[in-house]
Amino acid sequence: MPPVFPMLTVLTMFYYMCLRRRARTATRGEMMNSHRTIEANSRTSPLNAEVVQYAKEVVDFSSHYGSENSMSYTMWNLAGVPNVFPSSGDFTQTAVFRTYGTWWDQCPSAPVPFKRTPPNFQSQDYVELAFEQQVYPTAVHVLETYHPGAVIRILACSANPYSPSPPAEVRWEILWSEKPTKVNASQARQFKPCIKQINFPTNLIRLEVNSSLLDYYTELDAVVLHGTKDKPVLSLKTSLIDMNDLEDDYEEKNGCGMDNLNKKFSSIALREGTSNGYFDKLPYELIQLILNHLTLPDLCRLAQTCKLLNQHCCDPLQYIHLNLQPYWAKLNDTSLEFLQPRCTLVQWLNLSWTGNRGFISVSGFSSHFLNETCLEIISEMCLNLQDLNLSSCDKLPPQAFNHIAKLCGLKRLVLYRTKVEQTALLSVLNFCSELQHLSLGSCVMIEDYDVIASMIGAKCKKLRTLDLWRCKNITENGIAELASGCPLLEELDLGWCPTLQSSTGCFAKLARQLPNLQKLFLTANRSVCDTDIEELACNCTRLRQLDILGTRMVSPASLRKLLESCKDLSLLDVSFCSQIDNRAVLELNVSFPKVFIKKSFTQ
């Protein structure tokens, strides 16, 4: 006779299997009934009408190719209906970012990459667009008219930029993201990524781009937001797994989970104990070197494990490079309060993109939160600072820049698109004589660039790179002061400087006095002629990048001389040069296949 207990066990298992099967059948039946109910409701009730709207306003952006007092090639062209689409080509009515490809990473002004930057953070530029109505997004369409494929992330914000009172909590949600990929399409396209549903309405959309794989500047014409006023019912085909959880888990594994960043920064009780295993036997410097490879959130996590590692993770030597840009969406006062005592030795500080929508207050700082008080605190606390990038901090008041003069050890200063005025800049140049890299592109408040150039030539003898992109009034006199006072210059951007004329001999003198030039941008200067190119060929044989877009005075013969003399030349932009047609470009490409010759077009 068989044992009783095993038989009872089998029966019990069979009973529970039957119950589970009935439960699954019931659940399946309930789902089918629910599906029928939804279908019946959709037949009897009016559909939630979809709202389709173009951007009402461009509220923020990191850079653009255009100037501050016109509409050509500016981000402001993204507001409203399309200007160009479906046409393809280079049009001034589109939005264009400042850089493309890897050329800006290969020139002397390229900054040293920040340590601890998460590998999956690859955004280089952004633009934020406000729409009239708040909707639950169902689609975002980007109209790309030239060199498409730069957009890598689309985000939505819970804050309403038109609301008179700020919300208690600001959330950013990623609607779509992808690694940079090469797009072979040469024609205009309507980019329609498949976005995920979110549980809040929005009228603030952010595009983030990476142009590193592009052959030339990307141009965007308009952005269309599709959505519904009422919260949509999740499709039954949608996975029961919350995609937000998957995304956060993925980002946490890569060290940049946005939703939990502040939790990682907040301190918790450390484990008591004296034994730390073999870590007690390792030299202090070796542990520091190991931890140097961790991302910032991972370093904060590790600080919560034990007292030994907490000591290492809080050592100011771990924060000499502090890059907070990847965490812009969640960085707040609590985060900065945690980091503040660890930043006494910081030399490279990146606060780009942080502080939007009131995430960071002035008291918490003790971008757009950045003001005079913040700069004053930086100048007092970060005396070892060598690299200060205030690019596009256009809300800073002019008097705030006076505090930069206290940072006498600065080697790199980026003031692109700021409201720095002449008096403050002269003070900075007078005291910061160690400067090697200086960017003054699109600084519209400077009254006399010749005076600034004279001070640079007198005080900044170590200067290697200078960006004067779209400076409105520099003349041959300022250029002469620069060339004579800064013989170490390797990079000079004089693009879109309308007051410089080749007939004064300024470009020829530059070539003769600056033999170390590796990058020279003379973009949109129609007076550049064969004489200037031949002087470059004779004197600047180390030249790697040259932009003479828009000139009518340069012939293929002089370019051939340049290419024969400058063996390291890799980038040559001859777009809209009337004497350099497509046939000439093809012939030069055959003779000099290692040089990327750029020739823009309009259809």
N, C-alpha and C positions, 0 to 999 in steps of 0.2 A: 504494500500500500504506500503510495507516494506521500511524502511529508505534506502537512497541511499548510504550514506557513508560506512555503514557496508558492503554492497554488493560490493562496489568498493574495500574495503580492502580485502575481500575474493578473488576477481578476481586478485588483485595485488599479493597477496600471491601465488595464483595458478600459475600466470605467472612466478614469480621468481623461484618457485619450478621446473617448466618445464625447465627454463634456466639452473638451477643447474644440473638437470638430464642430459640435453644435454651436459653440460660441463663434467660431470663425464663420460658419454659415449664416448665423444671425447677423454678424457684423457686416458680411458681404451684402446680405439682403438690405440691411439698414442703409448701407452706402448706395446701393442701387436705387432704393426708394428716395434717398436724399438727392441723388442725381436726377431722378425723374421730377422731383419737386422743383429743383433748380430750373430744369428745362421747361416745366410748366409755367413757372414764374416768369421766365424769360419770354414766353410766348404771350403771357397775359399782361405783363407789366412793361412800361416803357424802359428802354435800355438807358443806362447811365451815359448820357451823351459825352463824347470825347471833346475836350477843348484843345485846339491847336493854336499855338501862339509863338511869335518870334520874340526875341529878347527886346525888352523895353530899354534897358540901360546896361552899360558896362560899368561895374562898380569897383573892380580891382583887377590888376594884372601885374606880372613880374617884369616884362620888358616888351618893347615893340620897336620895329625898324623905323617908324616915322618920327616926326618931331612933335614937340609939345604944343605947337600953335598952328597945326594944320590937321587935315584928315587923311593925307596920303600915307598908306601903309600902317595906319595906327589901329590899335585894338578897338577904338570907338566905332570902327566900321562894322563891327559885329552886331551892333544894335540895329533893329529894324529888319525890313525885308531884304532879300538878296539884291546886290548891286550888279553882280557879274554872272552868277550861275544861270544857265549851264555852260557858259563859255569857259574855255581853258586858257591858261597863260598868266603872264605877269601883269597884274592890274593894280594901279594905285588905290583903287576903291576897296581893297580887301585888307584884312588884318594879317600882319606879318610879325613874327617874333624876331629878336635881334640876331640870333645865330642859327646855324645849321651844321650838320655833319660833325666831324671831329676836329675841324681846323682850329677852333678856339682852344682846344685842349692840347694842341701841338705847337702853340706859339709861346714866346717867352713869358707872356703875362699869365699863362695858365697857372692857377693856384695849386698848391700841393693838396692831393685828396685828403679829406678829413678821415681820421681813424674812427673806427666804430660805426661807420655808416652802414646801415643794413643793406645787404646785397639786393634785396627786392625793391628798394626805394630808388627808382630810376627817373623820376620826374625832373625836368629841367626848367620848365616854365609853366605858368598857369594863367588863366583868365576866368573871372567870375562874372556871371551874367544874371541880372534880375529880370523877372517876367511880371506881367501885370497881375495875373491871378495865381493863387496857390492851388496846386492840383496834386493828385497822386500820379506820379509819372508812369506812363505806359510805353513811351518811346522818346528817345532823344536823337535827332537827326542833325548831323554836322555837314554843311555844304563846303566841300573842299575843292578849290579851283586850280591849285597849282601844287605839285609835289605832295600828294596826299600821304597819309599814314603816320602823322606825328602824334595824334591823340592816343594816349595810353591809359588814361583814367577819366571817368566821369563820376562826379559826386553830387549829392543833393544835401542842402542844409535845411534844418528845421526852422531857422530864424527867418523872419520876414523883414527884408531891408526897408520896407515901406511902413512898418509898424512904428507908432510913436514911442512905444515902451519896449525895451529889450526883453526877450523871454528869460524865464528862470534858468532854463537849461538849453544849451545850444548843441545840437547833434549834427555830425556829418556822416553820411552813409554812402558807401561806394556802390554806385549803380552798375558799373562795369569797369573792368580793368584787364589789361593784357600787357605782356612784355613787348618791348619795341621789336617790330618786325619790318622786314623790307617789303614795300608794296610796289609792284611792278607797273601799276596803272599810271599812265602818263596824262590821262584826260581827267576832267572834272568828275567828281563822284559825290553822291549823297551817302555819307557814311551812316549806317543804321545798325549799330550794335544791339544785341539782345540784352536788355537791361533787366535787373531783378526788381521785384515789387518791394516797396517799403511801407511802413505802417504810419507815416505822417505825410501831410501835404507839404509841398515846397514850391517856392517861386524863385529860388536861388540855386543856380547850377554852376558847377565849377568844372572846367576842362583842364587837364594836366597833360603836357606834351613832352615828348622826347624826340628831338630832331637829329639824333646822332647818326641814324642810318640813311638820312636823306641826302640826295645829290645836290640839292639847292634849297632855298627858302620855301617853307610851306606857306600857303595862303588860304585863309579861311574867309568865307563870305557871309555866312549867317548860321544861326543855330535855331532849330525848331524843337519846342517842347510839346509833346503830346501827353495828355493826362485827363483824369476824371475828377469831378468835384467831390464825389462820394467815394468812400473807401471801397476798393474793389473786393469781391469775394475771391479768395484764393482758388485757383483751378484745382479740380480733383486730380488732375494729372501731375500736379506739383508734388514733389517728394515731401513726405512728412518730416524730413530732417530740416531743421532751420538752417538755411544757407548762411545766415549771419554767424552761426556757431562755427560752421566750417571755415569761413573766411577768417574769423578771429583766431581760430586754432592754427590756421596756416600762417597768419602773420605773427602769432606768438612764437611759433617754432622758428621763425626767422628774426625774432627779436624786436618786432615793431607793432604788436597788437595795440591798436589805437584805443579801444574801449577800456582796456585794463591798465593803461600806462600809469595812471596816477596811483592805482593800487600798488603797483610795483615800487613806486617812489616813496610811498608812505612806510614808516618804520613799524616793525612789530617786535615783540619780546624775543631776544636772542636766546638760543639754547645754552643752558649752563653746562659746564664741563671743562676739564683741563686737557683731555686727550684729543688731539687733532690728527691722529694717525701719523703717516709719514710726512704730512705737510710741516710738522714741527721741525723736521730735519732738513728741509729745503732752505737755501739761502733766501733772504728777503727779496733780493733783486730778481731772483729766478721766478718767484711767485708773481711779482709785479709784471714780469715779461709775459708770463702765461696769461694773466688776466687782461693784458693789453689787447688781446685778440677778441675779447667779448664785446658785443653791442651794449649800448647804454642800459636798456631794460634788463638784459642778462646780468650785467654788473650789479644792478639794483636788487635783483632777485638773490644773487649770491651773497650780498651783504646781509641777508636775513637768515643765513644758515648757522653761523657760529661767530664767536667773537674774533677769532683769528682772521677769518676771511672778511668780516666786517671792517676790521682795521685796514686790510689791504684795499678793499673796495672803496673806502672813504679817503684814501690817501690822495691829496691834491695832485700828485704826480700822474694819477690816472685821468685827470681832467685838463691836461694841457691843451688837448684838442677837444673841444666841446661843440658837437654838431647837433643842434636841436631841430633843424629843419625837417627831418623825416617825421617828427612827432607834432607837427604844427596843429593838427586837428584836435589834440587832447591836452596839450601843454597848458597849465594854468598856474595860479599863484602857489598852490600846494607843491607842485613839481619844482618850481623855482626856489621855494623855501627849503626844500630838501637839498637842492644842489648848491645853494649859495655858500655854505661854509667850505665846500670842496673846491671852490673856484679861485682860490687865492693865487694860484700859479698859472692860470689860464693864459695862453698865448694866441690861440686861434679860437674865436667864438663866432658861431653861425646861428643867428636868430632869425634867419630869413623865413618869411611866410607865417611866423608865429604871432599870436596875439589878436587875430581877427575876431570880430563879433564879441569883444569884451572878455575873452578868455583870461587875459592877463591885465591886472590893474597896475597903476604906478606903485602902490604900496607893496604889491606882490613882487614887483621887479627888484625892489630894494634888494619895423613892421607897423601896424597902425597903433599899437599900444605904445610904441616908442615915442618919447617926448624929451624935452630938455632935461627933466629930472633924471630920466633913465641914462642919458648920455653923461650927465654929471656923475652919477654913481659908477658907471663903467670907467670913467676917467680916474676916479679915486680908488676903486677897488682892484682894477686890472692894470696895474702899472707895468706889467711885463707884456702887455698886449702888443703883438706884432702885425696882426692882420685884422682890419676892421672893414666890413662890407656893409654899407648902408644903401645898397642899390634899391632904387624905387621907393625909398622911405620919403615920399613926397609930402607927408603930413607933418614932418618935422619943421618947427619954426626956424627961420634963418639964424637967430641968435644962439640956437642950441649948438651949432657947429663950433662955437668958440671953445667948448670944453675939450675938443679933440686935440688942441694944442698941448694939453698936459701929457699926452701919450708920446713922449719924445722917442720911444723905441720903435714906433711904427715903421714897418717896412712895406706894407701894402695898405692902400686906402682907396676904397671904391665909393664914389659919391654920385654915381650914375642916376639921373632923374631926381636929384634932390634940389632943394631950394637954398643951397649954400650961397651966401653972398660974398662979395669981393673982400670986405674987411676981415671976416672970419677966416676965409681961405688964406689970405696973406699971413695971418697969424699962425695958422697951422703950418704953412710952408716954412715960416721963419724958424719954428721950434722943432719941427719933425724933419731934421736934416738927414735921417737915415733912410728916407723913403726910396724904395726901388721900383715900386709899381704904383701908378696913380691913374685913376679913372675919373674924368670930369665930363663924360659924355652927357649931352642934353641938360646941362646945368644952365637954365635960362635966366637965372637971377644975377649972373656975373656980368658986370657992366663993361669991363675992358679986359679982354683976354690977353692983350699985349702986356699989360701990367703983370698979370698972373704969369705969363711966359717968362718975363724978365726975372721975376722972383724965383721961379723954378730954376732958371739958368744960373742964378747967383747962389742959391742955397742947396739945391738937390743934386749935388755932384755925382751921387751914386745911382741916379735914376736910370732904369733900364727900359721901362715901358711907360707910355703915356697915351691915354685915350682922350682925344678932344673931339670926338664924334659930335657933329652938329653944333659946334661952338660958333656963334653967330657973327663974331667981329674980329677974329684974329687976323693980322696982316703979315706982310713979309717982314716987318720989324720984329714982331714977336717970334716968328720962326727963326730969324737970325740969332736972337738971344738964346733960344732953346738949343740950336745947333752948336753954338760956341760954348755954352755952359754945361751941356750934358753930352760929352763925347761917348759915353757908354751906352747910349740909347740903342736898343735892338728892335724896338717895336714902336711905331707911331701911327695913330689913326687920326687922319684929317678928313675923314669922309663927311661930305655934305657941309663943308666950310665954304660958304659962298664968297667970302671976301679975299680969298687967296687967288692970285692970278699968276700963271706961268710966265707972263711977259716981264714980271719983276725979277725973274731969275731965282725965286725962292726955292723952287723944287730942285733946280740944278745945284744950288748951294748946299741944300740938304744932303744930296747924294755925295757931294765932295767932302763934307764935314762929318758925316756919319757912316763910316765904312762898315760898321758892325750891324747895320740894319738887316733884320731877318723878315720883318713884316712891315709893309707900308700900304696903308689904305688911303687912296685919293678919290674915293667914291664920289661920283656925280660932279666932278670938277671938269667942266667942258674945255678948260684951257690947257689941260695937260697935252703935251705935244711930243713929237719924235725926239727933240733935243733932250727933254727930261728922261725919256726912256733910255737914250744912249748914254746919258750921264750915269744912270743907275747901272747900266751894263758895264761901264768902265770902272766904277768905284765901289759898288755894293754887290760884290760877287757872292756874298753869303746869303743873299735874299732868298727867302722861301715862299713868301706869300705877297702877292701884289694885286690890288683891286683898282682898276682905272675905269670902272663902269661909267658910261655916259659921255666919254670924250669923243670928239669928232676929229681930233688932230693927230691921232696915232695911226701909223700904217703897219701893215704886216711885216715890212722889211725891218723896221726898228724892233718889233717884237721878236723877230728871228735872231737879231743880234743879242737881245736880252737873254733869250733862252740858251743861246750858245755860250754866253759868258757865265750865267748864273746856274751852275750845275745842280744846285740843291733846290731850285725852284720847283714847288709842287702844286701851288694854287695860283691861277691867273684868271681873274674875272674881267672879261671884255664885253659884258652885256651892254647892249645899246651903244656900242662903238660903231659909228656909221661906216667907217672904212674897213672894219673887220667883219666880213660877211661869213656865212656858214661854210663856204668853200675854203676861205682862208683858215678857218678854225680846223677843218678837216685836214688840210695840208700840214698845219703845225702839229696836229695830233699824230700824224704819221711820222714826222721827223722827231718828235719829242713825246713818246708814248707814256712816259712817267709823270708828265705834267697834266694836272686836271684843269682844263681850260673851260671856264664857265661862260655860256652864252645864253642869256635869257631870251624868252620869246613871248609874243602875244598873238593869239589867234583872233 
